[in-house]
Amino acid sequence: MSGGLSVAIREKRFAGGPPVLGEIAFDLAPGERAALIGPSGIGKSTLIGMIAGLDRDFEGEIRTPPGRVAMVFQTPRLLPWRTLAENVAIVCGDPRRARALLGEVGLADAAHLHPERVSLGMQRRAALARALAVDPVAILLDEPLVSLDPASAEAMRGLLDAAFERTGALGLIATHDRREALVLADRVLEFGGRPARLVSDRRSPLSRAERRERGAVEALHADWFGA
């Protein structure tokens, strides 16, 4: 797909073991947002890493859009000996822009702090700012809200939504939280089985504005997945 993401996996296995991913095929259009859902350990992070180019040992083909693809890991992976601003500036090469990006994710007053001095939620926001520093055409996120308290998770959802709106980037979000997927994604791709395969691919009937309303998301969750 020109300008989008195309995934056509036949099989993925580790060190001669049994396959962890079976046949998986889907395309995402430029600017589209999709969520990969399924239980922990089913292979969502494995697939995200393959799409990011971190793992090329698989059978099949992945075509990413022309331009830079950014990844936000479940573990923020910030350099502990550098401040938040310095972590972002390593990527963009401009300390002023680094501080501006941190301001966009609500960390203007924490730019001078080292990662160990801030919460996990703030570290995740800094990692998002670092991803945005490359002006990505696509952003891959691996469990971006896991282990966050409800208030921090709600704030992070809003920041992700705003980042996608501002950049127009294609988004792929791996999560085990179905409600999170329904809030953030235009499409929900569900994994199941062993080896993992795509068992459903559903497009949200809600607009992005409607997905910001809790009641609409809860109604869709009940319709798709039950109470």
C-alpha positions in Angstrom: 0.0 0.0 0.0 1.6 3.3 -1.1 2.2 5.6 1.8 0.7 3.1 4.3 1.7 0.0 6.2 1.4 -3.5 4.7 2.0 -6.6 6.8 2.0 -10.1 5.3 3.6 -12.5 7.8 3.7 -16.3 7.0 5.4 -17.4 10.2 7.6 -16.2 13.1 9.5 -18.5 15.5 12.4 -18.1 17.9 15.6 -20.2 17.7 14.0 -23.2 16.0 11.2 -23.4 18.5 7.5 -23.6 17.6 6.0 -20.7 15.7 4.7 -17.9 17.8 3.0 -16.0 15.0 1.2 -17.7 12.1 -0.3 -16.1 9.0 -1.1 -12.4 9.7 -2.0 -9.9 7.0 -3.4 -6.4 7.1 -2.9 -3.0 5.6 -3.2 0.4 7.2 -3.8 3.6 5.2 -1.8 6.8 5.8 -3.0 8.4 9.0 -5.1 5.4 10.1 -4.9 4.3 13.7 -5.2 0.6 14.6 -5.0 -1.3 17.9 -3.6 -4.9 18.2 -5.4 -6.6 21.1 -5.1 -10.0 22.7 -3.9 -11.5 26.0 -0.4 -10.9 27.3 2.2 -13.1 25.8 0.4 -13.8 22.5 2.9 -12.0 20.3 1.7 -8.4 20.0 5.0 -6.9 21.1 6.8 -9.4 18.8 4.9 -8.1 15.8 5.4 -4.5 16.8 9.2 -5.1 17.0 9.1 -6.7 13.6 7.3 -3.8 12.0 9.7 -1.4 13.6 12.6 -3.3 11.9 14.1 -4.5 15.2 13.5 -8.2 14.2 13.9 -9.3 10.6 14.1 -13.0 11.3 10.6 -14.0 10.0 8.9 -15.4 6.9 6.9 -12.9 5.0 7.0 -9.2 4.1 6.5 -5.9 5.9 6.4 -2.6 4.0 6.4 0.6 6.1 5.5 4.0 4.7 8.3 6.2 3.3 9.7 8.4 6.1 10.6 7.8 9.7 8.8 5.3 11.8 9.0 6.0 15.6 8.4 3.5 18.4 7.4 4.0 22.0 8.4 1.0 24.0 6.5 -0.3 27.1 9.7 0.5 29.0 10.5 4.1 28.3 14.2 3.4 27.7 15.4 6.8 28.6 19.1 7.3 29.3 19.3 7.6 33.1 22.3 9.9 33.1 20.6 12.5 30.9 17.7 14.9 31.7 14.4 14.5 30.0 15.3 17.4 27.7 18.7 15.9 26.9 17.0 12.5 26.1 14.8 14.2 23.5 17.6 16.5 22.2 19.7 13.4 21.3 17.1 12.6 18.7 16.2 16.1 17.3 19.6 17.7 17.9 18.0 21.0 19.1 17.7 21.7 22.8 15.1 24.4 22.2 12.9 22.1 20.2 13.3 19.3 22.8 12.0 21.6 25.5 9.1 22.6 23.2 8.2 18.9 22.6 8.3 18.2 26.3 6.0 21.2 26.7 3.5 19.6 24.3 3.3 16.5 26.5 3.0 18.5 29.7 6.5 18.2 30.9 7.8 21.8 30.5 8.5 22.1 34.2 10.3 18.7 34.4 12.6 19.1 31.4 15.6 19.5 33.7 15.0 16.3 35.7 16.5 12.9 35.2 14.3 9.9 34.6 14.7 8.5 38.1 13.2 11.7 39.5 9.9 11.4 37.7 7.0 8.9 37.6 6.5 6.2 35.1 3.7 8.2 33.5 6.1 11.2 33.0 8.8 8.9 31.6 6.2 7.6 29.1 5.3 11.1 28.1 9.0 11.9 27.6 9.3 8.8 25.4 6.4 10.1 23.4 8.1 13.5 23.0 11.3 11.7 21.8 9.2 9.8 19.2 7.7 13.0 17.9 11.1 14.5 17.6 11.8 12.5 14.4 8.7 13.9 12.7 7.3 10.4 12.2 5.0 9.2 9.4 4.1 6.3 11.7 4.1 5.7 15.4 4.2 2.3 16.9 3.3 1.9 20.6 3.8 -1.1 22.8 1.4 -1.1 25.8 1.7 2.7 26.2 -0.7 2.8 29.2 0.1 -0.4 31.1 0.9 0.0 34.8 -0.3 3.6 34.9 -2.8 4.8 37.5 -6.2 5.8 36.1 -5.5 9.5 36.1 -2.1 9.1 34.4 -3.6 6.7 31.8 -6.4 9.2 31.0 -3.8 11.9 30.5 -1.7 9.7 28.3 -4.7 8.8 26.1 -5.4 12.5 25.6 -1.8 13.2 24.7 -1.7 10.3 22.2 -4.9 11.4 20.6 -3.5 15.0 20.3 -0.2 13.8 18.9 -1.9 11.7 16.2 -4.2 14.6 15.3 -1.3 17.1 15.1 1.1 14.9 13.1 -1.4 13.0 11.0 0.9 9.9 11.6 -0.3 6.4 11.1 -0.6 4.7 14.4 -0.4 1.0 15.6 -0.9 0.4 19.3 -0.4 -3.0 21.0 -2.6 -3.4 24.1 -4.4 -6.0 26.1 -7.0 -3.4 27.2 -10.0 -3.5 24.9 -11.4 -0.2 26.2 -8.1 1.5 25.5 -8.2 0.1 22.0 -11.7 1.4 21.4 -10.8 4.9 22.6 -7.6 5.2 20.5 -8.1 3.2 17.3 -10.1 3.5 14.1 -9.7 -0.3 13.7 -9.3 -3.1 16.2 -7.2 -6.1 15.2 -7.6 -9.0 17.5 -5.1 -11.8 18.0 -5.9 -15.3 19.1 -4.7 -18.9 18.9 -1.4 -20.6 19.0 0.5 -19.7 17.0 -1.2 -16.2 17.1 -3.3 -15.2 14.1 -5.6 -12.3 13.3 -9.0 -13.6 14.4 -11.0 -10.4 13.7 -10.5 -7.0 12.1 -13.2 -4.5 12.9 -13.6 -0.9 12.0 -15.0 1.4 14.7 -18.4 2.8 14.0 -17.5 5.8 16.2 -15.8 8.9 14.9 -12.7 10.1 16.6 -14.7 12.8 18.4 -17.3 10.2 19.5 -14.5 8.0 20.9 -13.6 10.8 23.4 -17.0 10.3 25.0 -16.9 7.6 27.7 -20.5 6.6 27.3 -20.1 5.9 23.5 -17.0 3.8 24.2 -18.7 1.8 26.9 -21.7 1.1 24.6 -19.4 -0.1 21.8 -17.5 -2.3 24.3 -20.7 -3.9 25.4 -21.8 -4.5 21.8 -18.5 -6.0 20.6 -17.2 -7.8 23.7 -20.1 -7.9 26.2 -20.3 -6.3 29.6 
